[in-house]
Amino acid sequence: MGRTARRHKRYAREGYPAVDINNQAANAGKGYAHNRITTTKYTLYNFLPKNLFEQFRRITNIYFLLICIITLIPQVSPLNPVTSIAPLAFVLIVTAIKEGFEDYHRYKSDKQVNNRRYLVLNHEGVFADEYSKDIRVGQIVKVMNDQPFPADLVVISTSEEDGACYIETAQLDGETNLKIHRALPETFRITLQDIANMRGQVECDVPHPNLYKFKGALTVQNPSGESVRVSLSEKQLMLRGAQLRNTDYLLGVVVYVGKDSKLSLNQKNPPSKFSTVERRLNRSVIGVFFFKLILCMIATVLFYFQFLGPWTGSWYMWNQSPTADGGAGINALKIFFSYFAFLSFLIPVSLMVTLEVVKVSQAQFMDWDDLMSSKEGPGLIDDDDDEGGDVKVEPREGAPEGGATSMPPLKKKPIRHMSAKTSNLNDELSLVKYVFSDKTGTLTENRMVFSKCSVSGTVYHEGMQGELREQVVDANRRFDAVVSERVRDPLREFLVDLALCHAVVPTEKNNKLVYQSQSPDEVALAEAARRNDFVFLARTNDGVTVSILGEPQLYPVLAIMEFSSDRRRMSVIVRSPEGRILLYSKGADSMMLPRLMPDQLNSEGVDIVKKTQDDIEMFSQEGLRTLILAMKEVPQPEFEEWYAQYQTANSSMGDDRDEQVEALCDQMERGLVLLGATAIEDKLQDGVPETIEYLLQAGIKVWVITGDKQETAINIGHSCKLLTPVYPLVIINAEDEDQCRTIIERALDQHYQGGPTSSAQQEISMVIDGHSLTWALQEQAIIFLKLASICHSVVCCRVTPLQKALVVRLIKKSTNEVCLSIGDGAND
């Protein structure tokens, strides 16, 4: 945090200097950082002092250093100094070698990144090879396909005609699915020949670590010579660490480099980590040390008493006076430290030697463990497969032959073992008391399959077998009346919504259309539309092309209101082939239902909204993920007035730009006509129920924190044996703070004291939604923690990413227990 604060302070007064494009002379004196990346903890010069400082933060090492000093004084110590110095030196050297080895790997990784070559536009107007570490702000870089970005760039143009590019952000947020970004319409037509003459400025935020926020403005000259100023957003910012995919090249201007890039701002210096065992050992050493001091003082006093007894004159006793050689005080110190050296075995140095050897060895055995690998057994994979594609696995030997004979040559899939980043925390795994886990992609496979849907109050179970297409074709043949008051054919519009309202990227693989998206749900929905002959074909600046029942149709896109964890919905405004302006939307039922028009009846007079809500509850009880689809027609004058305000808000450089845009989106996404709801299945990963049951039996409390509906979360809880009939289930659904407090207090009265039941029967399971969690984490935190302390397991549903972090922080700080948090993707 200190490094980040200092970086922000550097530009706190004047902001980040405007970047002059293709003009290094103008950028030279603006104080930009260099692009050399350093993630190492040590340097060649500070390794020895810094490593020794880190090691002597351990109280045990200070204690043994004191013993070594005492044994080096022959007048005091009766011991050979080698017996104390050798073990301490061994511990220090082994730890230093381990730390140096880990840091050397960081150095090699940094060197590889810094010496990666890129094509950079030079002063002669041609692209020439340049090391990544030498790239400077304002330069134009040509990033080729499959190359990672060397710095944070604003995209100018790409090899695609519509200025699109496909980005993989696995190194940033763990998502391997491709994301689509686009150059601005004012720049995407700039060619390689024109780029050398490009001049302009980029104004952007002060560097900050938020990966998903960027505000800026680009000023360039249009073909007529006039300066045009357009706004920039995170969609035009290519982050260092991301990779360009399925795009021949991308031209971008560098805006943040080195330590100012967002990736570097999110990275911390490798910390010196101390495990719970080490902290407890330090406290024990302090206790033993004071006990040893008391023993030494007692022994020193008793030593003096022997000279007062009748045996002092005996021939076999040491008859030297305690006041000889410097007086009583000096001799008392000598005697005291002699006993101190004698009693050094109370804290054996072999303890630290054993701990270091065991930790390093255990980390290596963990790395070698085949059961901790991502692929167990001799799986085979197609040589042409890549990330995001479907894996083809050859049957094991002895299996009956089938389709595998027609497959192309396969090779063995490499086994990816776990990697222990540090050996200092191995023992923490045995001390975990709480496990916090996301559901999607962690407990489940994150491979979504369209299961069923509800359209106009009718449930369809065979959507992936083309059942919806058959109904649409049949409706086209006999349809001659309005089915709904506001939508002529809800089933057809439902499929159009599936095919249009998403951020899916279509790619070709082995002459087959393949969908990719950062959200597996979107891929499942687009695939369901394709199975019913509503095929999403392409996305260009002209619009979205969809093949409807074999006939390609172009829907020009007028505006996109993107999905976010706060909005929990997405909408797209298009112009239909008939010229009508239509808004298609999809999102969570909690966000969509309040935006629907009331009194929506189908041809049979059934309340569609009420029937769809019942269907959603039924889907959720089956453990399916649900979304609501809706649409509306927007009159041309209303759209033009709204769009003018929308463009103004988007081009604003003020701090409240996001709030302005969201207010306008909320205004447009009102009065929607319900089309239906979808249900998507996400299966549990193999071994999840057995693993959770084993953890619970070991006394570890498991919390599953998810954004799914309550019914879905409860169903998954039962499926993975997190919720069982043995433990009473407490459900907290509160509409306000008072109700939340009442429910928690009632649960405490019933279960906390236990009454006649035994302590084992007092344990409960709890389910709480995100709305109630808002008060439980703040005003009612004390009684909530009291209730959580007797919970065998907890399911938090409808939870935002921020609440996930707050839950973990609250439990960790209040209980002082070791907590294990597991998640995937940027949200976690």
Rosetta blueprint (number, residue, H / E / L):
1 M L
2 G H
3 R H
4 T H
5 A H
6 R H
7 R H
8 H H
9 K H
10 R H
11 Y L
12 A L
13 R L
14 E L
15 G L
16 Y L
17 P L
18 A L
19 V E
20 D E
21 I E
22 N L
23 N L
24 Q H
25 A H
26 A H
27 N H
28 A L
29 G L
30 K L
31 G L
32 Y L
33 A L
34 H L
35 N L
36 R L
37 I L
38 T L
39 T L
40 T L
41 K L
42 Y L
43 T L
44 L L
45 Y L
46 N L
47 F H
48 L H
49 P H
50 K H
51 N H
52 L H
53 F H
54 E H
55 Q H
56 F L
57 R L
58 R L
59 I H
60 T H
61 N H
62 I H
63 Y H
64 F H
65 L H
66 L H
67 I H
68 C H
69 I H
70 I H
71 T H
72 L L
73 I L
74 P L
75 Q L
76 V L
77 S L
78 P L
79 L L
80 N L
81 P L
82 V H
83 T H
84 S H
85 I H
86 A H
87 P H
88 L H
89 A H
90 F H
91 V H
92 L H
93 I H
94 V H
95 T H
96 A H
97 I H
98 K H
99 E H
100 G H
101 F H
102 E H
103 D H
104 Y H
105 H H
106 R H
107 Y H
108 K H
109 S H
110 D H
111 K H
112 Q H
113 V H
114 N H
115 N L
116 R L
117 R E
118 Y E
119 L E
120 V E
121 L E
122 N L
123 H L
124 E L
125 G L
126 V L
127 F E
128 A E
129 D E
130 E E
131 Y E
132 S H
133 K H
134 D H
135 I L
136 R L
137 V L
138 G L
139 Q L
140 I E
141 V E
142 K E
143 V E
144 M E
145 N L
146 D L
147 Q L
148 P E
149 F L
150 P L
151 A L
152 D E
153 L E
154 V E
155 V E
156 I E
157 S E
158 T E
159 S L
160 E L
161 E L
162 D L
163 G L
164 A E
165 C E
166 Y E
167 I E
168 E E
169 T E
170 A H
171 Q H
172 L H
173 D H
174 G L
175 E E
176 T E
177 N E
178 L E
179 K E
180 I E
181 H E
182 R E
183 A L
184 L L
185 P L
186 E L
187 T L
188 F L
189 R L
190 I L
191 T L
192 L L
193 Q L
194 D L
195 I H
196 A H
197 N H
198 M L
199 R L
200 G E
201 Q E
202 V E
203 E E
204 C E
205 D L
206 V L
207 P L
208 H L
209 P L
210 N L
211 L L
212 Y L
213 K L
214 F L
215 K L
216 G E
217 A E
218 L E
219 T E
220 V E
221 Q E
222 N L
223 P L
224 S L
225 G L
226 E L
227 S E
228 V E
229 R E
230 V E
231 S E
232 L E
233 S L
234 E H
235 K H
236 Q H
237 L E
238 M E
239 L L
240 R L
241 G L
242 A L
243 Q E
244 L E
245 R E
246 N L
247 T L
248 D L
249 Y E
250 L E
251 L E
252 G E
253 V E
254 V E
255 V E
256 Y E
257 V L
258 G H
259 K H
260 D H
261 S L
262 K H
263 L H
264 S H
265 L H
266 N H
267 Q L
268 K L
269 N L
270 P L
271 P L
272 S L
273 K L
274 F L
275 S L
276 T H
277 V H
278 E H
279 R H
280 R H
281 L H
282 N H
283 R H
284 S H
285 V H
286 I H
287 G H
288 V H
289 F H
290 F H
291 F H
292 K H
293 L H
294 I H
295 L H
296 C H
297 M H
298 I H
299 A H
300 T H
301 V H
302 L H
303 F H
304 Y H
305 F H
306 Q H
307 F H
308 L H
309 G L
310 P H
311 W H
312 T H
313 G H
314 S L
315 W L
316 Y L
317 M L
318 W L
319 N L
320 Q L
321 S L
322 P L
323 T L
324 A L
325 D L
326 G L
327 G H
328 A H
329 G H
330 I H
331 N H
332 A H
333 L H
334 K H
335 I H
336 F H
337 F H
338 S H
339 Y H
340 F H
341 A H
342 F H
343 L H
344 S H
345 F H
346 L H
347 I L
348 P L
349 V L
350 S H
351 L H
352 M H
353 V H
354 T H
355 L H
356 E H
357 V H
358 V H
359 K H
360 V H
361 S H
362 Q H
363 A H
364 Q H
365 F H
366 M H
367 D H
368 W H
369 D L
370 D H
371 L H
372 M H
373 S E
374 S L
375 K L
376 E L
377 G L
378 P L
379 G L
380 L E
381 I E
382 D E
383 D L
384 D L
385 D L
386 D L
387 E L
388 G L
389 G L
390 D L
391 V L
392 K L
393 V L
394 E L
395 P L
396 R L
397 E L
398 G L
399 A L
400 P L
401 E L
402 G L
403 G H
404 A H
405 T H
406 S H
407 M L
408 P L
409 P L
410 L E
411 K E
412 K E
413 K L
414 P L
415 I L
416 R L
417 H E
418 M L
419 S L
420 A L
421 K L
422 T L
423 S L
424 N L
425 L L
426 N H
427 D H
428 E H
429 L H
430 S H
431 L H
432 V E
433 K E
434 Y E
435 V E
436 F E
437 S E
438 D L
439 K L
440 T L
441 G L
442 T L
443 L L
444 T E
445 E L
446 N L
447 R L
448 M L
449 V E
450 F E
451 S E
452 K E
453 C E
454 S E
455 V E
456 S L
457 G L
458 T E
459 V E
460 Y E
461 H L
462 E L
463 G H
464 M H
465 Q H
466 G L
467 E H
468 L H
469 R H
470 E H
471 Q H
472 V H
473 V H
474 D H
475 A H
476 N H
477 R H
478 R H
479 F L
480 D L
481 A L
482 V L
483 V L
484 S L
485 E L
486 R L
487 V L
488 R L
489 D L
490 P H
491 L H
492 R H
493 E H
494 F H
495 L H
496 V H
497 D H
498 L H
499 A H
500 L H
501 C L
502 H L
503 A L
504 V L
505 V E
506 P E
507 T E
508 E E
509 K E
510 N L
511 N L
512 K E
513 L E
514 V E
515 Y E
516 Q E
517 S L
518 Q L
519 S L
520 P H
521 D H
522 E H
523 V H
524 A H
525 L H
526 A H
527 E H
528 A H
529 A H
530 R H
531 R H
532 N L
533 D L
534 F E
535 V E
536 F E
537 L E
538 A E
539 R E
540 T E
541 N L
542 D L
543 G E
544 V E
545 T E
546 V E
547 S E
548 I E
549 L L
550 G L
551 E E
552 P E
553 Q E
554 L E
555 Y E
556 P L
557 V E
558 L E
559 A E
560 I E
561 M E
562 E L
563 F L
564 S L
565 S L
566 D L
567 R L
568 R L
569 R E
570 M E
571 S E
572 V E
573 I E
574 V E
575 R E
576 S L
577 P L
578 E L
579 G L
580 R L
581 I E
582 L E
583 L E
584 Y E
585 S E
586 K E
587 G E
588 A L
589 D H
590 S H
591 M H
592 M H
593 L H
594 P H
595 R H
596 L E
597 M L
598 P L
599 D L
600 Q L
601 L E
602 N L
603 S L
604 E L
605 G L
606 V L
607 D E
608 I H
609 V H
610 K H
611 K H
612 T H
613 Q H
614 D H
615 D H
616 I H
617 E H
618 M H
619 F H
620 S H
621 Q H
622 E L
623 G L
624 L L
625 R E
626 T E
627 L E
628 I E
629 L E
630 A E
631 M E
632 K E
633 E E
634 V L
635 P L
636 Q H
637 P H
638 E H
639 F H
640 E H
641 E H
642 W H
643 Y H
644 A H
645 Q H
646 Y H
647 Q H
648 T H
649 A H
650 N H
651 S L
652 S L
653 M L
654 G L
655 D L
656 D L
657 R H
658 D H
659 E H
660 Q H
661 V H
662 E H
663 A H
664 L H
665 C H
666 D H
667 Q H
668 M H
669 E L
670 R L
671 G L
672 L E
673 V E
674 L E
675 L E
676 G E
677 A E
678 T E
679 A E
680 I E
681 E E
682 D L
683 K L
684 L E
685 Q L
686 D L
687 G L
688 V H
689 P H
690 E H
691 T H
692 I H
693 E H
694 Y H
695 L H
696 L H
697 Q H
698 A L
699 G L
700 I L
701 K E
702 V E
703 W E
704 V E
705 I E
706 T L
707 G L
708 D L
709 K L
710 Q H
711 E H
712 T H
713 A H
714 I H
715 N H
716 I H
717 G H
718 H H
719 S H
720 C L
721 K L
722 L L
723 L L
724 T L
725 P L
726 V L
727 Y L
728 P L
729 L E
730 V E
731 I E
732 I E
733 N L
734 A L
735 E L
736 D L
737 E H
738 D H
739 Q H
740 C H
741 R H
742 T H
743 I H
744 I H
745 E H
746 R H
747 A H
748 L H
749 D H
750 Q H
751 H H
752 Y L
753 Q L
754 G L
755 G L
756 P L
757 T L
758 S L
759 S H
760 A H
761 Q H
762 Q H
763 E L
764 I E
765 S E
766 M E
767 V E
768 I E
769 D E
770 G H
771 H H
772 S H
773 L H
774 T H
775 W H
776 A H
777 L L
778 Q L
779 E L
780 Q L
781 A H
782 I H
783 I H
784 F H
785 L H
786 K H
787 L H
788 A H
789 S L
790 I L
791 C E
792 H E
793 S E
794 V E
795 V E
796 C E
797 C E
798 R L
799 V L
800 T L
801 P H
802 L H
803 Q H
804 K H
805 A H
806 L H
807 V H
808 V H
809 R H
810 L H
811 I H
812 K H
813 K H
814 S H
815 T H
816 N L
817 E L
818 V E
819 C E
820 L E
821 S E
822 I E
823 G L
824 D L
825 G L
826 A L
827 N L
828 D L
